[in-house]
Amino acid sequence: MTSQELLDRYGPREAMEYDVVIVGGGPAGLATAIRLKQIDASISVVVLEKGSEPGAHILSGAVMDPRALNELIPDWKAQGAPLNQPVTGDDVLFLGPTHASRVPDAMVPGCFHNDGNYVVALGALVKWLGGVAEGLGVEIFPGFTAAEVLYDERGAVRGVATGNLGIGKDGEPHDGFQLGMELTAKYTVFAEGARGHLGKQLIARHRLDEGRDPQSYAIGIKELWEVPAAQAKPGLVVHTAGWPMDEHTYGGGFLYHLEGGRVTLGLVVGLDYQNPWLSPFEEMQRWKTHPAVRAHIEGGKRIGYGARAITAGGILSLPKLVFPGGALVGCDAGTLNAARIKGSHAAIKSGMLAAEALAPALKAGRQHDELTAYPEAFEKSWLHEELQGARNFKQWFKQGNTIGSLMTGIEQWLLPKLGFKSPPWTIHRKAPDHERLHAASQVPRIAYPKPDGKLTFDRLSSVFISSTNHEENQPAHLTLKDASVPVAVNLARYGGPESRYCPAGVYEFVGVEEGQPRLVINAQNCVHCKTCDIKDPTQNIVWVTPEGGGGPNYAGM
């Protein structure tokens, strides 16, 4: 049944009204909520979080710059924020197949310096931020997905509707059916993370990306390990470039030593890669076999796994941040600094800037208009200056990793020494990531070794330790605009890349050998990384919200 048919049969939906509705309980959304309450405790604020609790769906490296947190909650240390491990050292390595070259400290670009930063489990920090927000009077609804944007008669956003519960695979309501709720507000803030389901719709509807470069993305594949005490190096931060990426595939590795003998590590692969035979998951497994990486984790135990797309286009791809009735914050807009491989500080700062525009608008009795003060404040902020200085980072790598590395050195190391805060030139990109794939017949196949179950693993055992779960009797949240396209186009021309770019084994072509191929979608495996929504060469796959609470439940990640 369609949404309208359900409303006709069971409606109207229950409605709740707030001053501000925030979609997404990550760093950006919670920072918005906290700052609003700090400014004016009387503002009514609700945060919708699709995970089972704040932090359940959060995945990041993560090395955190505390600058924005210092501004938001100056006494965060006294309040018990889980930033427990300061960075104690930086290693930047260029890898060949068997060797590694360490960049001398004096030659490391400023974007890779982490003095004063912390190695964190971002999910734990977000859970703590959720507690701070609730302590200030913010209402948080975990397990609720914002499935639909609500508009008024003028086309301004007036809130969101949560997803219906109890819809079976056949699209019909069953005994547990419950109609979603409407949460209306004077302003609605979207903080869904990279490639937000509703943010994507808003950008298209309001043409917020008009005149901007196409957004660029990467996928980060991450694991968490426990290692023997002799291998633990608390606070050590390692970044790698080079192998296993080829010259024309953007990517790099990260390996961070947390406290307590834990190591978080992973590989970031640009989703503008060209070879459809490439598998980011398999590249990450292969990367771990390099002697310079293996030495940190061999003999340890893998205890966590996850994957998430990240925005990498930077300020040149940043859409207009406001529209009638609402705003985009954090990675829903694309504020991550790819040069620094950091986004949490940017997310928090963007949320604060939005809140500081929202509060006076509400006090003046305004609603459902454009919060022009938010982008104006952003353009005067240190975050804007930081992103401007890194604006060419991803663009250079489209000309190859050698040129990308060279120009990163010039822009992030040499120019600052010459007194430049920002490069005196700008490099643009024109093609979105999904247009970059070559035909499968035009490029060599990539043969990946079988996993050994000790250092390297398969996708299904990886998904298992992500604690991913979805209610089985529900419509697939991975939808196809045209069911014939996966076989007729993707398999025929590109070799079925969805079976490789998905890090969770969701997409599987069966019946190929029998000459009757079809695509099977194992939606229950989905870790909500959004890679399929981004990389599908025909843009035929559309990620929509599943029932609330479904997806991964990351612990310690």
Secondary structure by P-SEA (a helix, b strand, c coil): ccaaaaaaaccccbbbbccbbbccccaaaaaaaaaaaaacccbbbbbbbccccccccccccccccaaaaaaaccccccccccccccccbbbbbbbcccbbbbccccccccccccccccccaaaaaaaaaaaaaaaacccccccccccbbbbcccccccccccccccccccccccccbbbbbbbbccbbbbccccccaaaaaaaaaaccccccccbbbbbbbbcccccccccccccbbbbbcccccccccccbbbbbbccccbbbbbbbbbcccccccccaaaaaaaaaacaaaaaacccccccccbbbbbbccccccccccccccccccccccccccccccccaaaaaaaaaaaaaaaaaaaaacccccccaaaaaaaaacaaaaaaaaaccccccccccaaaaaaaaaaaaccccccccccccbbbbbcccccccccccccbbbbbbccccccccccaaaaaaaacccccccccccccccccccccccccccccccccccccccccccccccccbbbbbbcccccccccccccccccccccccccccccccccccc
